[in-house]
Amino acid sequence: MIVIGERRDGGLSASTTEMLGGGRTIADQMGGPLEIALLGEGMEPLAQESIASGADRVYLLQNPKLTQYQPESWLKAITELICRIGPELVLIGQTSMGRDLAPRLACRLGAGLAMDCTKVEWDPDAGRVRMSRPVFGGKAVAIEVSSLKPAMATVRAKAMKARKPDASRRGEVVTVSVEIDDSVPKSRTAARVREKAEGVPLEDARVVVSGGRGIGGPEGFELLDALAGVLGGATGASRPPCDAGWVPSSRQVGLTGKMVRPDLYLAVALSGSSQHMAGCQDSKTIIAINKDPDANIFSYAHYGVVGDYRKVVPPLLMRLKEKMK
């Protein structure tokens, strides 16, 4: 099996290390090697990082035109590699790149593809990969298998667990020179604008404080920002506050937003729709604050407070600040 790797901030992306961690278990069960493809130039340090994270073999697909993601160029390079090595399973992160690349690759290979998987596992009895993904807005889970080779899956963030890097692991690094003709790319990147990030990234936060429509406006999120700051976490939101412009869309948690899996998810004045909960229901502990005792969020919460957040959060914030002194 093979993982299609991504680079972020000079290292492997979180989704890549997670797939290497989960893929290590699957590869051991299948009795085959765990491989990874890294595209672009200057990827040698990431090869060692990949091996330390669980990979047995690293393919460095080298060409300056592959350093930044470009659909047609990456598609050509990865298709040629997969046709050459013939893996049983291809894992791609459910990232903006993965959502764009995976369907193209599946079509080119004539392979079966399951998108947005929350679980990928080897079925020893059937002798094939089984993939689980949420459907109907997260209200049900579809379990899918592929009769075609290779099986392909895009994996949701936090669905797999990264392993602690082991610097003593040894693996094989294979350098592959890729020819990309100028006629291959059908589009080009005009510019890259990186959004300024402050504090802990939402998807990496151990504590997430999320607000919903009941917050009432952008001023209410200032209170949630303060609470998240004291807890060393990040502020999230359901879709209505993002659509209303109260908070940036980058803070949205849910089926059409980001998937989070923190130790603590504090849901404030949000109803708990299935679309939102699909993005946070795997949190270790969910605490809900809502003035409506019949709100759906309480069916997911481990603990709940029935009350107006304007009366509940300020004293909570005060007590936490006292504890932090």
LOMARMI-428870 format. One line per field, with one value per residue: residue number from 1; x, y, z of N, C-alpha, C in turn. Coordinates in steps of 0.05 Angstrom, whole numbers, plus 5000, padded with zeros to 4 digits. Atoms other than C-alpha are relative to their C-alpha. Last residue first. Example, Ala and Ser with C-alpha at 12.3 -4.5 7.8 and 13.67 -1.06 7.14 Angstrom:
BEGIN
k [2:1]
nu [4984:5018]
nv [4976:4976]
nw [4999:5000]
cau [5273:5246]
cav [4979:4910]
caw [5143:5156]
cu [4985:5018]
cv [5022:5024]
cw [5014:5000]
***
This chain:
BEGIN
k [325:324:323:322:321:320:319:318:317:316:315:314:313:312:311:310:309:308:307:306:305:304:303:302:301:300:299:298:297:296:295:294:293:292:291:290:289:288:287:286:285:284:283:282:281:280:279:278:277:276:275:274:273:272:271:270:269:268:267:266:265:264:263:262:261:260:259:258:257:256:255:254:253:252:251:250:249:248:247:246:245:244:243:242:241:240:239:238:237:236:235:234:233:232:231:230:229:228:227:226:225:224:223:222:221:220:219:218:217:216:215:214:213:212:211:210:209:208:207:206:205:204:203:202:201:200:199:198:197:196:195:194:193:192:191:190:189:188:187:186:185:184:183:182:181:180:179:178:177:176:175:174:173:172:171:170:169:168:167:166:165:164:163:162:161:160:159:158:157:156:155:154:153:152:151:150:149:148:147:146:145:144:143:142:141:140:139:138:137:136:135:134:133:132:131:130:129:128:127:126:125:124:123:122:121:120:119:118:117:116:115:114:113:112:111:110:109:108:107:106:105:104:103:102:101:100:99:98:97:96:95:94:93:92:91:90:89:88:87:86:85:84:83:82:81:80:79:78:77:76:75:74:73:72:71:70:69:68:67:66:65:64:63:62:61:60:59:58:57:56:55:54:53:52:51:50:49:48:47:46:45:44:43:42:41:40:39:38:37:36:35:34:33:32:31:30:29:28:27:26:25:24:23:22:21:20:19:18:17:16:15:14:13:12:11:10:9:8:7:6:5:4:3:2:1]
nu [4981:4975:4985:4991:4978:4977:4989:4988:4975:4981:4990:4984:4972:4984:5000:4992:4971:4990:5000:5023:5009:5015:5010:4995:4983:4973:5000:4999:4973:4989:4981:5006:4995:5023:5023:5022:5013:5019:5016:5015:5020:5000:4986:4980:5012:4989:4973:4983:4989:4979:4979:4984:5010:4990:5022:5005:5023:5014:5020:5020:5014:5024:5006:4986:5002:4984:5005:4977:4978:4989:4997:5023:4998:5024:5006:4979:5009:4990:4973:4992:4976:5008:5016:4981:4983:5015:5001:5016:5027:5013:5028:5007:5013:4979:4998:4993:4973:4982:5002:4988:4971:4991:5001:4977:4977:5000:4991:4970:4985:5013:4981:5010:5017:5020:5025:5015:5024:5014:5025:5009:5005:4979:5000:5025:5017:4999:5006:4994:5011:4985:5016:5003:5003:5007:4989:4994:5005:4976:5005:5022:5017:5015:5028:5014:5000:5025:5000:5025:5001:5012:5002:4998:5008:4988:5017:4985:5011:4984:4976:4978:4978:4977:4982:4972:4982:4978:5012:5003:4981:5006:5003:4990:5016:4991:5021:4999:4973:4979:4993:4995:4977:4996:4976:4999:4973:4994:5021:4989:4994:5024:5019:5027:5002:5025:4999:5027:5002:5001:4975:5007:5018:4985:5018:4997:4989:4990:4987:4993:5002:5006:4991:5018:4992:5022:5001:5023:4992:4978:5009:5017:4982:4985:5018:5009:4984:4997:5026:5010:4985:5008:4992:5025:5013:4996:5012:4989:5016:5027:5009:5024:4997:4975:5001:5019:4988:4977:5011:5010:4978:4982:5015:5000:4972:4992:5016:5012:5021:5026:4996:5017:5028:5007:5002:4986:5006:4996:4995:5007:4987:4978:4997:5012:5029:5003:4991:5020:5023:4992:4998:5027:5004:4984:5017:4992:4972:4986:4995:4996:4991:5010:4985:5014:4986:4985:4975:5000:5021:4991:4979:5012:5016:4982:4991:5021:5005:4977:5004:5023:4990:4981:5016:5012:5025:5023:5000:4974:4981:5012:4981:5002:4993:4992:5012:4984:5017]
nv [4982:4998:5025:5002:4981:5012:5021:4987:4987:5022:5010:4981:4998:5024:5002:4974:5000:4980:4972:4986:4979:4978:4983:5016:4990:5007:5029:5015:5003:5026:4997:5021:5027:5017:4993:4991:4979:4982:4986:4978:4990:5018:4987:5018:5021:4999:4990:5018:5021:4989:4990:5023:5013:5027:5020:5012:4988:4978:4990:4985:4983:4986:5013:4991:5023:4997:5023:5016:4984:4983:5016:5014:5028:5017:5010:5018:5027:5010:5011:4994:4983:4973:4989:4995:4976:4975:4987:5015:4990:5010:4994:4985:5013:5007:5029:5009:4991:5019:5026:4997:4998:5027:5014:4989:5017:5024:4993:5002:4980:4975:4980:4988:4977:5003:4986:4994:4986:4983:4989:5020:4992:5011:5029:5012:5008:5028:5020:4992:5018:4996:4986:5016:4982:5015:4989:4972:4985:4991:4976:4986:4983:5015:5002:4975:4983:4986:4981:4998:4975:5004:4975:5004:4975:4996:5006:4999:5016:5024:4993:5018:5005:4985:5014:5001:4989:5018:5026:5011:4992:4975:5005:4975:4986:4973:4986:4999:4995:4991:5025:4996:5015:5005:5017:5019:5006:5029:5015:5011:4979:4987:4993:4990:4971:4990:4972:4991:4977:4974:4995:4994:5021:5024:5022:5024:5023:5018:5025:4998:5024:4990:4973:4992:4979:4992:5012:5018:5028:5007:5002:5023:5023:5001:5008:5028:5020:4993:4999:5027:5014:4986:4972:4986:4984:4972:4982:4973:4978:5009:5003:5016:5016:5015:5021:5021:5015:5016:5022:5021:5012:5015:5023:5020:5009:5018:5024:4993:5017:4990:4989:5015:4994:4974:4981:4975:4994:4971:4993:4973:4991:5019:5009:5026:5000:4999:5026:5019:4996:5012:5029:5011:5000:5020:5016:4994:5000:4975:4988:4972:4984:4972:4982:4975:4975:4986:5015:5010:5020:5023:5014:5014:5022:5019:5017:5020:5014:5018:5023:5016:5016:5020:5022:5017:4989:5015:5027:5013:4986:4976:4984:4971:4981:4976:4975:4976:4976]
nw [4987:5015:4997:4972:4997:5013:4983:4976:5009:5005:4974:4985:5008:4992:4970:4990:4999:5019:4992:5011:4983:5011:4978:4976:4979:5006:5006:4975:4990:5009:5023:5020:4989:5007:4983:5017:4985:5014:4980:5011:4981:4976:4978:4990:4983:4973:4998:5016:4982:4983:5017:5008:5025:5002:4998:5027:5015:4987:5020:4986:5019:4990:4974:4977:4982:4977:4982:4990:4988:5021:5024:5010:4993:5001:4974:4992:5008:5026:4998:4973:4999:4992:5022:5022:4994:5000:5026:5019:5004:5024:5002:5023:5023:5019:5000:4973:4994:5013:4987:4974:5004:5004:4974:4985:5005:4984:4973:4997:5015:5005:4990:4975:5006:5022:4997:5024:4990:5019:4990:4981:4972:4982:5003:4991:5023:5006:4980:4972:4979:4975:4980:4975:4977:4976:4976:5004:4976:4985:4984:5014:4982:4981:5009:4996:5024:5002:5022:5015:5016:5027:5014:5028:5014:5026:5023:5025:5022:5005:5016:4991:5018:4990:4981:5006:4980:4993:5001:4974:4980:4984:4971:4988:4979:4994:4985:4971:4988:5019:5015:5028:5009:5028:5001:5022:5010:5004:4985:4975:4981:4991:5021:4993:5004:4988:4995:4994:4982:5013:5015:5028:5010:5006:4993:5016:4986:5021:4992:4972:4983:4973:4991:4978:4981:4982:4973:5001:4995:5017:5028:5002:5000:5025:5022:4998:5014:5028:5012:5003:5022:5025:4999:5007:4980:5006:4981:5002:4988:4994:4972:4995:4976:4999:5021:4991:4977:5010:5016:4981:4985:5018:5010:4979:4996:5022:5005:5026:5012:4992:4973:4982:5006:4989:5022:5002:5028:5004:5028:5008:5025:5006:5028:5005:4993:4970:4989:5008:4982:4974:5003:4995:4971:4986:4982:4972:4994:5000:5026:4994:5023:5002:5017:5001:4991:5021:5005:5028:5002:4985:5015:5023:4989:4989:5021:5005:4975:4996:5018:4990:4978:5010:5012:4979:4990:5008:4991:5001:4983:4987:4984:5004:4979:5016:4991:5002:5000]
cau [4944:4913:4859:4836:4832:4791:4743:4733:4722:4669:4636:4634:4612:4547:4507:4520:4516:4443:4427:4422:4492:4510:4560:4577:4544:4516:4442:4452:4469:4399:4371:4313:4338:4342:4388:4450:4519:4545:4607:4637:4693:4738:4718:4695:4630:4667:4659:4599:4568:4560:4523:4482:4457:4479:4438:4495:4496:4565:4595:4658:4699:4752:4805:4802:4781:4767:4742:4741:4684:4631:4615:4628:4672:4678:4737:4767:4700:4722:4677:4614:4607:4536:4556:4610:4561:4510:4562:4581:4639:4709:4755:4822:4854:4901:4844:4853:4855:4793:4754:4778:4761:4692:4680:4703:4655:4597:4616:4612:4536:4480:4517:4454:4476:4532:4596:4654:4708:4760:4812:4868:4878:4908:4848:4836:4908:4933:4943:4939:4942:4951:4921:4973:4964:4991:4992:4977:4980:4977:4926:4926:4994:5017:5038:5102:5125:5136:5191:5197:5262:5250:5293:5280:5292:5292:5279:5311:5278:5323:5294:5227:5173:5114:5059:5004:4933:4882:4814:4846:4837:4792:4823:4816:4810:4832:4829:4880:4855:4780:4730:4728:4696:4649:4620:4571:4561:4496:4470:4534:4500:4468:4534:4595:4653:4678:4729:4742:4805:4808:4822:4749:4767:4828:4788:4840:4819:4804:4762:4736:4736:4723:4720:4717:4749:4747:4800:4800:4871:4856:4788:4815:4871:4823:4777:4836:4870:4820:4796:4867:4894:4839:4852:4819:4889:4905:4913:4925:4913:4935:4996:5018:5090:5094:5022:5024:5087:5061:4995:5031:5073:5017:4967:5017:5029:4955:4933:4990:5013:5077:5144:5121:5147:5217:5219:5233:5186:5220:5192:5199:5200:5186:5144:5127:5138:5214:5212:5171:5217:5276:5242:5222:5296:5304:5245:5287:5251:5180:5134:5135:5105:5099:5105:5083:5108:5065:5036:4965:4960:5028:5007:4943:4979:5031:4977:4946:5011:5031:4961:4968:5037:5008:4947:4993:5033:5105:5157:5178:5115:5070:5089:5039:5047:5009:5008:5022:5000]
cav [5650:5599:5579:5651:5657:5593:5621:5686:5649:5605:5667:5699:5635:5618:5684:5704:5630:5630:5566:5491:5463:5396:5340:5282:5319:5284:5282:5350:5381:5366:5424:5403:5440:5505:5554:5520:5503:5436:5398:5346:5300:5256:5291:5242:5280:5342:5349:5304:5344:5405:5369:5329:5394:5408:5469:5517:5564:5542:5475:5462:5407:5377:5325:5350:5312:5365:5360:5426:5456:5428:5369:5409:5460:5529:5571:5581:5612:5674:5696:5739:5740:5714:5652:5638:5648:5601:5545:5524:5558:5546:5580:5549:5523:5542:5540:5614:5631:5589:5628:5695:5675:5653:5722:5756:5708:5742:5808:5778:5767:5729:5672:5631:5619:5575:5579:5531:5527:5476:5445:5398:5442:5412:5422:5493:5515:5543:5618:5666:5646:5697:5668:5650:5681:5641:5673:5658:5583:5551:5511:5458:5429:5374:5415:5438:5366:5336:5283:5250:5227:5174:5169:5108:5113:5047:5041:5041:5056:5083:5153:5127:5181:5172:5144:5185:5165:5156:5190:5255:5288:5249:5196:5195:5123:5082:5007:4988:4945:4938:4898:4956:4952:5001:5010:5069:5105:5139:5207:5243:5287:5229:5191:5181:5138:5068:5031:4956:4931:4861:4789:4774:4740:4784:4849:4904:4971:5042:5085:5156:5158:5224:5194:5121:5107:5047:5045:5056:5084:5151:5156:5141:5192:5247:5231:5232:5296:5351:5324:5306:5376:5410:5357:5289:5258:5205:5130:5082:5007:4942:4974:4960:4986:5011:5030:5067:5106:5126:5149:5189:5229:5242:5263:5308:5345:5349:5375:5424:5421:5459:5423:5381:5428:5425:5351:5293:5237:5214:5145:5125:5053:5022:5080:5084:5155:5148:5127:5188:5234:5204:5218:5287:5306:5283:5324:5381:5377:5356:5298:5250:5181:5136:5061:5012:4943:4880:4828:4855:4860:4895:4942:4960:4976:5019:5053:5081:5115:5133:5161:5204:5228:5249:5284:5324:5350:5326:5380:5447:5484:5432:5378:5327:5252:5203:5139:5071:5000]
caw [5775:5729:5779:5785:5709:5707:5759:5720:5654:5687:5717:5647:5610:5647:5648:5575:5557:5576:5613:5612:5625:5595:5605:5559:5502:5440:5458:5492:5425:5399:5439:5484:5546:5506:5543:5515:5543:5519:5543:5496:5520:5477:5412:5359:5349:5324:5249:5239:5297:5252:5196:5247:5277:5349:5367:5382:5441:5466:5449:5490:5458:5503:5486:5414:5351:5298:5227:5191:5150:5103:5148:5210:5245:5215:5239:5170:5150:5188:5246:5251:5176:5176:5137:5190:5247:5212:5197:5267:5301:5327:5377:5394:5457:5513:5564:5580:5506:5491:5543:5517:5446:5470:5500:5435:5400:5433:5402:5333:5338:5371:5404:5391:5319:5343:5383:5390:5443:5422:5469:5447:5386:5323:5276:5301:5293:5361:5365:5307:5234:5178:5115:5064:4996:4937:4868:4795:4802:4734:4694:4639:4660:4611:4551:4584:4587:4656:4660:4727:4757:4810:4873:4916:4991:5029:5103:5171:5237:5292:5289:5314:5307:5355:5313:5280:5294:5240:5232:5257:5189:5143:5098:5022:5000:4940:4927:4874:4845:4834:4875:4925:4993:5027:5096:5097:5163:5181:5206:5186:5135:5099:5095:5139:5113:5127:5083:5082:5048:5020:5038:5056:5121:5134:5128:5128:5156:5135:5182:5180:5104:5068:4998:4977:4909:4863:4809:4734:4741:4707:4739:4808:4798:4778:4836:4885:4862:4879:4945:4963:4949:4991:5044:5055:5056:5004:5016:4959:4971:4937:4906:4834:4832:4760:4749:4816:4796:4727:4757:4811:4761:4711:4765:4799:4734:4716:4784:4802:4874:4886:4883:4823:4769:4799:4784:4830:4850:4914:4929:5002:5026:5094:5121:5196:5222:5225:5152:5133:5171:5134:5068:5091:5096:5023:4996:4966:4899:4885:4900:4959:4949:5009:5019:5072:5057:5054:5101:5096:5172:5176:5120:5156:5222:5187:5147:5210:5230:5159:5148:5211:5189:5122:5152:5198:5138:5131:5142:5114:5136:5104:5055:5028:5020:4976:5019:4988:5000]
cu [5021:5021:5027:5017:5012:5024:5025:5013:5014:5027:5019:5010:5016:5030:5018:5002:5011:5030:5010:5000:4976:4992:4986:4991:5004:5019:5028:4999:5002:5028:5013:5018:4995:5006:4976:4976:4978:4989:4983:4983:4986:4978:4998:5017:5020:4991:5013:5029:5018:5014:5023:5024:5019:4989:5010:4982:4998:4978:4982:4982:4977:4987:4975:4994:5015:4996:5019:4990:5023:5022:5012:5006:4975:5007:4977:4995:5021:4990:5009:5028:5009:5023:4992:4986:5020:5018:4985:4996:4985:4972:4989:4970:4994:4990:5022:5004:5009:5029:5020:5001:5015:5030:5010:5001:5025:5024:5000:5010:5030:5015:4990:5019:4991:4984:4982:4974:4985:4975:4988:4974:4990:4995:5021:5002:4976:4982:5002:4992:5010:4986:5016:4985:4994:4999:4991:5014:5009:4991:5026:4993:4979:4982:4982:4971:4984:5002:4972:5002:4975:4999:4990:4996:5007:4990:5015:4981:5016:4990:5017:5024:5022:5024:5022:5016:5029:5018:5021:4987:4992:5021:4996:4992:5013:4981:5011:4974:5013:5027:5022:5008:5003:5025:5003:5026:4998:5028:5004:4981:5011:5006:4975:4984:4971:5000:4973:5002:4971:4996:5000:5025:4994:4983:5014:4982:5001:5013:5008:5013:5008:4996:4992:5011:4978:5010:4976:4996:4977:5008:5022:4990:4984:5017:5013:4981:4987:5013:5001:4973:4988:5015:4990:5006:4975:4985:5008:4985:5016:4982:4972:4992:4976:5002:5025:4999:4982:5012:5022:4988:4990:5021:5017:4986:5002:5028:5011:4985:4989:4979:4974:5002:4981:4970:4992:4997:5010:4995:5001:5007:4989:5015:5024:5004:4986:4971:4997:5007:4978:4978:5007:4999:4973:4997:5016:4984:5005:5029:5014:5008:5002:5012:4988:5018:4982:5013:5017:5025:4999:4979:5010:5020:4988:4986:5019:5008:4979:4996:5023:4996:4979:5011:5019:4985:4989:4975:4975:5001:5027:5021:4985:5020:4996:5005:5011:4984:5017]
cv [4985:5018:5002:4975:4999:5019:4987:4978:5012:5011:4977:4990:5020:5005:4977:5000:5026:5003:5018:5028:5014:5021:5024:5015:4980:5006:4990:4970:4984:4996:4973:5002:4978:4972:4983:5005:5011:5021:5021:5012:5024:5008:4983:5013:4980:4977:4999:5009:4980:4977:5011:5009:4977:4985:4971:4976:4990:5011:5020:5013:5013:5017:5012:4984:5008:4976:5003:4978:4982:5018:5016:4986:4986:4971:4979:4988:4979:4972:4990:4991:5007:5019:5029:5013:5006:5025:5027:5017:4980:5011:4990:5004:5019:4986:4990:4970:4990:5007:4980:4973:5002:5000:4972:4986:5011:4982:4976:5006:4997:5021:5028:5020:5015:5025:4996:5014:5009:5011:5018:5009:4977:5006:4986:4969:4984:4994:4972:4978:5011:4984:5001:5016:4983:5020:4982:5012:5029:5016:5008:5026:5016:5018:4986:4999:5025:5019:5013:5022:5000:5027:4995:5027:4996:5026:5006:4993:5004:4983:4976:5004:4983:4994:5019:4986:4998:5014:4978:4972:4988:5005:5027:4998:5027:5012:5027:5011:5023:5004:5006:4973:5004:4983:4990:4984:4978:4997:4970:4983:4990:5020:5013:5008:5009:5031:5011:5030:5008:5022:5025:5004:5003:4978:4973:4978:4976:4976:4985:4975:5007:4977:5004:5026:5005:5019:5009:4986:4980:4971:4991:4995:4974:4974:4998:4991:4973:4977:5005:4999:4972:4987:5014:5030:5014:5016:5029:5017:5026:5023:4990:4996:4983:4982:4983:4977:4977:4983:4982:4976:4977:4985:4982:4974:4978:4989:4981:4975:5012:4983:5012:5011:4986:5007:5026:5014:5029:5006:5030:5004:5027:5009:4980:4989:4974:4998:4998:4972:4980:5004:4986:4970:4988:5000:4980:4984:5006:4998:5027:5014:5029:5013:5028:5020:5024:5025:5012:4984:4988:4978:4975:4984:4984:4975:4979:4980:4978:4983:4980:4976:4982:4983:4978:4977:4981:5013:4985:4972:4986:5012:5024:5013:5029:5022:5022:5024:5025]
cw [5016:5014:4986:5004:5028:5002:4987:5018:5024:4992:4996:5027:5017:4995:5009:5031:5011:5002:4978:5011:4986:5021:4987:5025:5022:5024:4994:4996:5025:5011:4994:4976:4980:5010:4993:5018:4981:5019:4985:5023:4987:5020:5025:5022:5011:5018:5027:5002:4984:5016:5017:4983:4993:4976:4999:5003:4972:4981:5013:4980:5015:4979:5011:5025:5026:5019:5024:5019:5008:5010:4977:4974:4989:5005:5000:5028:5008:4995:4973:5005:5028:5001:5005:4976:4978:5007:5001:4975:4983:4998:4973:4999:4977:4975:4981:5001:5028:5006:4988:5015:5026:4994:4996:5027:5013:4996:5018:5028:5005:4984:4994:5013:5025:4996:4977:5006:4976:5013:4979:5013:5017:5029:5018:5000:5010:4975:4989:5019:5027:5022:5026:5021:5024:5023:5024:5025:4996:5024:5014:5016:4984:5018:5020:4992:5005:4976:4997:4979:4983:4986:4971:4986:4970:4987:4974:4977:4975:4977:4994:4982:5013:4982:5009:5022:4992:5020:5007:5000:5027:5021:5014:5030:5007:5021:5007:5012:4985:5014:4980:4987:4970:4996:4972:5002:4979:4990:4998:5016:5026:5022:5012:4976:5008:4997:5011:5009:5003:5020:4985:4983:4971:4989:4993:5011:4981:5014:4975:5010:5029:5019:5029:5012:5021:5021:5015:5026:4996:5004:4982:4972:4998:4998:4973:4979:4999:4984:4970:4987:4995:4976:4975:5004:4989:5022:4993:5020:4996:5008:5003:5029:5007:5024:5001:4979:5008:5023:4990:4984:5017:5016:4982:4991:5021:5003:4978:4990:4975:4986:5011:5029:5019:4997:5012:4973:4995:4971:4998:4971:4992:4975:4997:4972:4992:5008:5030:5011:4995:5020:5026:4996:5007:5030:5016:5020:5029:5006:5003:4974:5009:4976:5000:4985:5000:5011:4978:4994:4972:4998:5014:4985:4977:5010:5009:4979:4997:5026:5002:4982:5012:5023:4990:4988:5022:5012:4988:5010:5002:5019:5012:5019:4992:5020:4981:5009:5000]
***
